């Protein structure tokens, strides 16, 4: 699989494969040496797994983006790895052209999640929130961040927690898609989050704090 992906990516005119690795520790070591723009990371591997490998790369190489490509569709694993700060999560049964497209998306600052993973992710986040704290309880820092949001931004944050995209939010609130996008960008910045995926997870934790 690793060799096949390297060959596939190497055929793209705008991509170069700078190395392959056998586990998370090997990936981290080679990333430090070769400074890749994007890392394709599996989750369960012998030795250091992909979650720990991703955490180390994100900590020490913040400009390197990580795209998880794995056979595991375990919701709890998905939540854990997204909270580490990876930029996407795909399953290995994706068509090759979708994998290549996802690499370009994360390179350009986007986030990639298969559509059928989103609902599973939000459902698991709710379960984790219920297990870890009393219902609707936010950390003090989260509560303070929520206070900085406008009422409209809180409304949009709640819709992100339901998995809605900008077009769906705009239609529901009768605003333009561009306005919805600006509100999403503003609330992400105010909450100190990385992207709309982390915003959706935040919204699940904060579901009792909305008007």
MODAWO-V240337 format. One record per run of one state. SS is the DSSP state (a for helix, b for strand, c for the rest). FROM is the first residue (numbers start at 1). TO is the last residue. If there is no record, write none. Layout:
ss from to
SS FROM TO
SS FROM TO
//
This chain:
ss from to
c 1 1
a 2 10
c 11 23
a 24 34
c 35 37
b 38 41
c 42 49
a 50 60
c 61 64
b 65 70
c 71 74
a 75 84
c 85 87
b 88 91
c 92 95
a 96 107
c 108 111
b 112 113
c 114 114
a 115 132
c 133 139
a 140 147
c 148 150
a 151 161
c 162 165
a 166 173
c 174 176
a 177 191
c 192 195
a 196 205
c 206 206
a 207 209
c 210 211
//
